Amino acid sequence: MVAWAGVLLVLAGCKTDLNQQLLERELRMQEDQIYHLQDQLLSKNTRLERTTGENASLRRQLGIGDGGSSVPGRGSSAPTFVSPPPLPKVSVPGLTAPGGSGAAPSGLRFGPGGSPSSTPTLPPPLTPPPISPAIPPGLAPPKLDGVPPLPSAAIAPPVRRLSFEESLDGEGRISHLIVNPARTECFDADGDGVAEGLALVIEPRDADERLVTAAGDVVVFVNDPALPPGAGFVPAVPTDPGEGGCIARWDIPEAEAQGHFRRTSRARGLHFLLRWPGPAPQSPTVHVHVVMTTFDGRVHRVDVPVAVHSVGAASARSVD
């Protein structure tokens, strides 16, 4: 029994020592924080005194009184401004004609009443000379060796605002056209087995095969081998008679074509959704021709065969 009591006393003593160590550690940390805050307070007071001295010196240089207090308190009233002293009164003596008579000197005009008064009317001020006098006609600018003469206004070229296409001409020039075969097809919107129109994607590219953000007047026409040559619409350019007649033609101006330009990760180039102006083609394959005319008159052409997915085209394909 005595042994167990000794063990308990030893354990209690160890626990008491541990708590005391933690308490002393916390007290030391708080004491360090107090010293740190005291240092910050001393530094702030020093800076405040220095700023107050500089402010008082500036106020003395500007002639502004501080009211006997270098640091304004929270409850201090608004500063009072001293009004400037009044201007001195100057009396103007009356005008007296030479010889003591009261007659006004000749050439002096008076007010609207025409009688002498204390305030005479002064003549109007002289017109100042022009700032930039005109160059005499016989005077020419000097000529310097090796320096070309400045262009005159008579021969200077007129200033013309560039269009959208002309502003992009320096960045990239269209070299040729590409028809995207993956996104160009004769679409069937209602699923009735008859193609309603043509989905066409054109990519203007430069000589390095880069996409050019530009457009022009676009003409799209489609030839169907099932029609005889010369039938239907008038093609924009001559084509092979073996392609048949023209069953559709669309003329798209440049302003409208620019609104169909897309430049995203999934859509690139000019996207057109064109419906047939007449009956759908009967051949399994039609020939699509694209003609683009840019702002500078250059003409770019491209043609590509496109498969037709419709009932009539499928029957013609089975007969072949």
C-alpha positions in Angstrom: 0.0 0.0 0.0 2.8 2.4 0.8 4.5 1.5 -2.5 1.4 2.4 -4.5 1.2 5.8 -2.7 4.8 6.5 -3.6 4.2 5.8 -7.2 1.2 8.1 -7.3 3.2 10.9 -5.7 5.9 10.5 -8.3 3.4 10.6 -11.2 1.7 13.7 -9.8 5.0 15.4 -9.4 5.9 14.7 -13.1 2.5 16.1 -14.2 2.9 19.2 -12.1 6.4 19.8 -13.6 5.1 19.5 -17.2 2.2 21.9 -16.6 4.6 24.4 -15.0 7.0 24.2 -18.0 4.1 24.8 -20.5 3.0 27.8 -18.4 6.5 29.3 -18.2 6.9 28.8 -22.0 3.6 30.7 -22.6 4.6 33.5 -20.3 8.0 33.9 -22.1 6.2 34.1 -25.5 3.8 36.7 -24.2 6.7 38.7 -22.7 8.5 38.6 -26.1 5.3 39.9 -27.8 5.1 42.7 -25.2 8.7 43.7 -26.0 7.9 43.6 -29.8 4.9 45.8 -29.4 6.8 48.3 -27.2 9.4 48.5 -30.0 6.8 49.2 -32.6 5.1 51.8 -30.4 8.4 53.6 -29.9 9.1 53.5 -33.6 5.7 54.9 -34.5 6.0 57.7 -31.9 9.4 58.7 -33.4 7.9 58.8 -36.9 4.9 60.8 -35.7 7.2 63.4 -34.0 9.3 63.7 -37.1 6.2 64.1 -39.3 4.7 66.6 -36.9 7.9 68.7 -37.0 8.0 68.6 -40.8 4.3 69.6 -41.0 4.9 72.5 -38.6 7.9 73.7 -40.6 5.9 73.6 -43.8 3.1 75.6 -42.2 5.5 78.2 -41.0 7.0 78.6 -44.5 3.5 79.0 -46.0 2.5 81.5 -43.4 -0.3 79.4 -41.9 -0.8 79.6 -38.2 -1.1 76.4 -36.3 -3.2 77.9 -33.5 -0.7 76.9 -30.8 -1.1 73.2 -31.4 1.3 71.2 -33.6 -1.0 68.1 -33.8 -4.7 68.7 -34.4 -7.1 66.8 -32.1 -10.2 64.9 -33.1 -12.5 67.5 -31.8 -10.7 70.5 -33.4 -12.8 72.9 -35.3 -12.3 73.7 -39.0 -9.4 76.0 -39.8 -10.2 79.7 -40.0 -9.0 81.7 -43.0 -8.0 85.3 -42.7 -9.7 87.5 -45.3 -7.3 89.6 -47.4 -7.1 93.3 -46.7 -9.4 95.6 -48.7 -8.0 97.2 -51.8 -7.1 100.9 -51.6 -9.5 103.4 -53.1 -8.1 105.4 -55.9 -9.8 108.6 -57.0 -9.5 109.6 -60.7 -9.4 113.3 -61.3 -11.7 114.8 -63.9 -10.5 115.7 -67.3 -9.9 119.5 -67.8 -9.2 121.1 -71.1 -6.0 123.1 -71.5 -6.4 126.8 -70.6 -8.8 126.1 -67.7 -12.0 125.9 -69.8 -14.4 123.1 -69.2 -14.6 122.2 -72.9 -13.5 118.7 -73.8 -10.5 118.2 -76.0 -11.2 117.5 -79.7 -11.2 113.8 -80.7 -12.5 112.6 -77.3 -15.8 110.7 -77.5 -18.2 110.3 -74.6 -21.0 108.0 -73.6 -24.3 107.4 -75.4 -25.8 110.7 -74.2 -23.2 112.8 -76.1 -22.4 115.0 -73.1 -19.2 115.0 -71.0 -19.1 112.6 -68.2 -16.7 111.3 -65.7 -16.2 108.0 -67.7 -15.1 108.7 -71.3 -15.6 106.0 -74.0 -12.2 104.7 -75.2 -11.6 103.8 -78.8 -11.9 100.1 -79.8 -8.7 98.1 -79.5 -6.5 97.5 -82.5 -6.9 94.2 -84.3 -3.8 92.0 -83.7 -1.9 90.8 -86.7 -2.5 87.2 -87.8 -0.3 84.6 -86.1 0.6 82.8 -89.3 1.0 85.4 -92.1 0.5 84.2 -95.6 3.6 83.4 -97.6 4.3 85.9 -100.4 3.7 84.4 -103.8 7.3 85.0 -104.9 8.9 83.3 -101.9 9.9 79.7 -102.3 11.2 77.3 -99.5 15.0 76.7 -99.5 16.5 73.7 -101.2 18.9 71.5 -99.3 21.4 69.1 -100.8 20.3 65.5 -100.4 16.9 66.4 -98.9 13.8 65.8 -101.2 11.4 68.8 -101.3 8.2 68.6 -99.3 5.0 67.7 -101.3 2.7 70.6 -101.8 -1.1 70.5 -101.2 -1.8 70.7 -104.9 0.0 67.4 -105.7 -0.5 65.5 -102.5 -2.4 62.3 -103.0 -6.0 62.3 -101.6 -6.5 60.4 -98.3 -8.7 57.4 -98.7 -10.0 55.2 -95.9 -9.1 51.5 -96.3 -11.8 48.9 -96.3 -11.8 45.9 -94.1 -10.3 43.7 -96.8 -7.6 46.3 -97.6 -6.6 46.6 -94.0 -6.0 42.8 -93.8 -4.1 42.7 -97.1 -0.8 43.3 -95.4 -1.4 40.5 -92.9 -2.3 37.8 -95.4 -3.2 37.6 -99.1 -5.6 34.9 -100.4 -3.7 32.5 -102.6 -6.4 29.8 -103.2 -9.6 28.4 -101.9 -10.2 25.1 -100.1 -13.6 23.3 -99.7 -13.8 21.4 -96.5 -15.0 17.9 -97.6 -15.9 16.9 -94.0 -18.4 19.7 -93.6 -19.7 20.1 -97.2 -22.7 18.0 -98.0 -26.2 18.0 -99.5 -28.2 18.0 -96.2 -31.6 16.4 -95.5 -33.1 18.6 -92.7 -36.5 16.9 -92.2 -35.3 13.3 -92.9 -37.8 12.6 -95.7 -35.0 11.2 -98.0 -34.8 14.3 -100.2 -31.9 16.8 -99.9 -33.2 20.3 -99.1 -30.0 22.2 -99.9 -26.2 22.4 -99.8 -24.1 22.9 -96.6 -20.8 24.5 -97.9 -17.6 25.4 -96.0 -14.9 27.4 -97.8 -11.5 28.2 -96.4 -9.5 31.1 -98.0 -5.8 30.3 -97.5 -2.5 31.9 -98.4 0.6 30.5 -100.0 1.6 28.9 -96.7 -1.7 27.1 -96.3 -2.8 29.4 -93.4 -6.4 30.5 -93.0 -6.9 34.2 -94.1 -9.5 36.3 -92.4 -10.9 37.8 -95.5 -13.8 37.4 -98.0 -15.1 38.8 -101.2 -18.0 38.5 -103.6 -18.9 34.8 -103.7 -20.8 33.0 -106.4 -21.8 29.3 -105.8 -23.4 27.2 -108.5 -24.1 23.5 -108.8 -24.2 21.3 -111.9 -26.3 18.1 -112.1 -25.3 15.5 -114.7 -28.9 14.5 -115.0 -29.7 17.8 -116.7 -28.5 18.5 -120.3 -25.8 21.1 -120.7 -27.1 24.7 -120.9 -30.3 23.9 -119.0 -31.3 25.6 -115.8 -29.4 28.6 -114.4 -26.6 30.4 -116.0 -23.2 29.3 -114.5 -20.8 32.1 -113.4 -17.9 30.6 -115.5 -17.8 28.0 -118.3 -17.7 24.4 -117.1 -17.2 21.0 -118.6 -20.3 19.9 -120.6 -20.0 16.5 -119.0 -21.1 18.0 -115.7 -24.6 18.7 -117.0 -26.8 21.7 -116.5 -26.8 24.2 -113.6 -29.6 23.4 -111.2 -28.8 26.2 -108.6 -26.9 29.4 -108.3 -26.3 31.8 -105.3 -24.8 35.3 -105.6 -23.5 36.4 -102.2 -22.0 39.9 -101.8 -18.9 40.6 -99.8 -20.7 42.4 -96.9 -23.0 39.3 -96.4 -20.1 36.8 -96.9 -18.1 38.5 -94.0 -21.0 37.7 -91.6 -20.6 33.9 -92.4 -16.8 33.8 -91.5 -15.9 31.7 -88.5 -12.5 31.2 -86.9 -12.9 28.8 -83.9 -11.4 25.4 -83.1 -14.4 23.6 -84.7 -15.5 26.0 -87.3 -13.0 27.6 -89.7 -13.8 29.6 -92.9 -17.0 30.7 -94.6 -20.0 28.6 -93.6 -23.0 28.7 -95.9 -26.4 26.9 -95.6 -28.0 27.2 -99.1 -31.4 25.7 -100.0 -32.2 24.6 -103.5 -34.0 27.2 -105.5 -35.8 24.5 -107.4 -36.1 20.7 -107.5 -33.5 18.6 -105.7 -30.8 17.0 -107.9 -31.4 13.5 -109.3 -27.8 12.4 -109.8 -25.9 10.7 -107.0 -23.1 13.3 -107.3 -23.2 16.9 -108.2 -20.4 19.3 -109.0 -20.1 22.4 -106.8 -18.3 25.4 -108.1 -17.2 28.4 -106.0 -15.9 31.7 -107.5 -14.7 34.5 -105.2 -13.7 38.0 -106.3 -11.6 40.0 -103.8 -11.5 43.8 -103.4 -8.5 44.1 -105.7 -10.2 42.3 -108.6 -8.4 38.9 -108.2 -10.6 35.9 -108.9 -10.3 32.6 -107.1 -12.0 29.4 -108.2 -12.5 25.9 -106.7 -14.8 23.0 -107.7 -15.5 19.8 -105.9 -17.8 16.8 -106.4 -20.4 16.3 -103.6 -22.5 13.2 -103.0 -26.3 13.6 -102.8 -28.0 11.6 -100.1 -31.6 11.4 -101.3 -34.2 8.9 -102.6 -33.8 10.0 -106.2 -30.1 10.0 -106.0 -30.0 6.5 -104.4 -32.2 5.1 -107.2 -29.9 6.6 -109.8 -26.9 5.1 -108.0 -28.5 1.7 -108.0 -29.2 1.9 -111.7 -25.6 2.8 -112.4 
